[in-house]
C-alpha cells in the first residue's frame, strides 16, 4: 500500500505560524451580530479590541503550533439543548473561528 507523502516545502508551510497581520485581517472578516461562544465574547469584542487582543491571540496560536495541542478554550463548544428547531449548531468561540479561518486560507493556497 502506498501512502501519500508531504514534500519538504509543504512541510515547512504546514509549520508556519499565523502572523499578527493575518490575525487582524481575519478579525476584520468576522460578521457582526453572531452569537458568542462559551466565553461570552462575540465578534464585536474582537473587532473593537483588536489593539489589545491580537498579541494574546498570536501567543496562543504560536503555542498551539509549537505543541500541536489545542488550549481548552479552543476545544469547547456550546450545543443547544433545544432540539425542537432541528438545527444542530455548535457555538464555538471567536478565537476558534479566527484560527479556523487562518487554517482554511492556508489549505486553499
N, C-alpha and C positions, 0 to 999 in steps of 0.2 A: 504494500500500500504506500502510495506517495502522498505526503502531506505538503501543502504549500509552505513556502518559506518567506521570510521577510528579508529583503535586501538591506545591506548595510546603511544606505542612505535613508531608507524608510524607517529603520530602527532609530536613527538619530532624530528624525522628525517626531516619532512617537514619544520620545523622551523630552521633547521641547516643552518647556513650561510656558503657560499662558502669560502674556505680558500685561503690564498696567494699562497700556493703551487699549489692548483688546478687551480688558475687563470694562473699561469706561465706555467703549463702543457698544458692548453688549448690554450694559445698563441702559444706554440711550434707546435701545430697541425694545425694551420691556414695555408692554401695553399697560396703560393706566386702568384702574377700575377692577383689576383682577384680585381675587381674594388672596390674603396672605396664607402662608403655610402654618405649620405648628408653632413657629416662633413669633407669629403675630406681625411680622414686618412685610408690608406689601411693596410693589414696585415703586410707588411714590416715595417711600422712605429711602430706597436705594438711589433713586434719581436725585432727590433733594439733598441727600447726604453724601453725594459722590466724593466730595473733597476729603471726608474723613473715613469713608467706608472702603475705598479702593485698596489702600495699603493692607488692612487686615485681611481682606479677601485674597489679595495677592499672596500674603504669607500662608494663609490656609491652603490655597491651591498648590503653592510650591511645596509645602509639607506633604500634601496628598501625593503629588507626583514623586517625591523623594521616597516616601514609604509605601506607596501603592496601597494605601489603606484610607478608606473614607472616614472623615470625622463623624461622630454621631449625628451632628446636625444635618449632614447630607444624606443620611440613610433612613431618615424618618419621613413619614407621610401621614397626613390626616385622611382617613377614609370615612366618608359619610355613612352613618349607620342607617339612615332613612333610605330604604331601597324602593320606596313607592314610586320614585320618578324613573327608575330603571337606568339611571346614568351612573355607571361605575367610574367615579372620579377620585383620584388620589391627589390631594393638595400637597405639593412639595414646597419647600422653602425657596425663596427667590435666589438665595446663593446657590442652591442646587440647579436652578434654571439657568443661571449665568454660566456655571461650569458646563452644563449640558450643551448650551449654545456654542460655547467655545470648542468643545469636542466635536460637535456636529459640523462646524465650519472647517475644522481640521480634516475631518474624514471626507468632506466634499472636495478638498483640494488635491 
